[in-house]
């Protein structure tokens, strides 16, 4: 088996930023 299986998966380019908080409309 080739060592290619041991290579780590490519990380995502730029992580997904957290969604903006909902506006406080009380």
Secondary structure, 3 states (H helix, E strand, C coil): CCHHHHCCCCCCCCCCCCCCCCCCCC
